[in-house]
Amino acid sequence: MGQTESVWAVVLLSLVAANWPFVTQRLFGIFNLKNGKNLAIRLGELIAMYFVVGGIALLLEQRLGQIAPQKWEFYAISATAFITFAFPGFVWRYLLKGKTA
């Protein structure tokens, strides 16, 4: 997998992972919670998914060569992008689904 494919894979994985907490009622898509998930659990799951995707991105970058050093600006921008990717799932869960149900 080349650099371009790795970048697109991380972007698509980020898009799916950012929306996953809002799509499913199971914790991480695996564990069934007795009372379901509230917003706090979904946000915690979103943060965990950010770190999982970041780890996968780091692994892909390491396979391509030397890992570039990152400063706080990189993490601020990547976290903001991840939250932006989560917007469709949030809108569907809390703004649209409540009106149709």
Secondary structure, 3 states (H helix, E strand, C coil): CCHHHHHHHHHHHHHHHHHHHHHCCCECCCECCCCCCCHHHHHHHHHHHHHHHHHHHHHHHHHHCCCCCCCHHHHHHHHHHHHHHCHHHHHHHHHHHHHHC
